[in-house]
Amino acid sequence: MDNKIVLIILSIFLPPIAVFLKAGAGKDLIINIVLCFLFFIPGVIHALWLCTK
């Protein structure tokens, strides 16, 4: 999925789904899920960073 606008919106509201669509099931998804469980904002930042690089 290469539509960056959709990925950025998903990164803000549902970060693990955005990471899954961008990177697939892997270490980035696990890291994002852990960040979202601990604190939501670091999960959003990680998703935005991953989806915009």
Steps between C-alpha positions, in 0.01 A plus 500: 500500500666819382231755581683710760200709602305191603803361682553826690134512608518135609826571683327760713188299585603133464881479499541117491276472193702765317825323587356166385392647166840664447745240633299179537510265796846523652714666760369850419144387569598340833690815605202718412251282688720508812537879473123539464436284807750694712418849378291597199701804383832312445304247293362782286846654459651164402223438246534848350878460476470160336229601253669821386855371453 
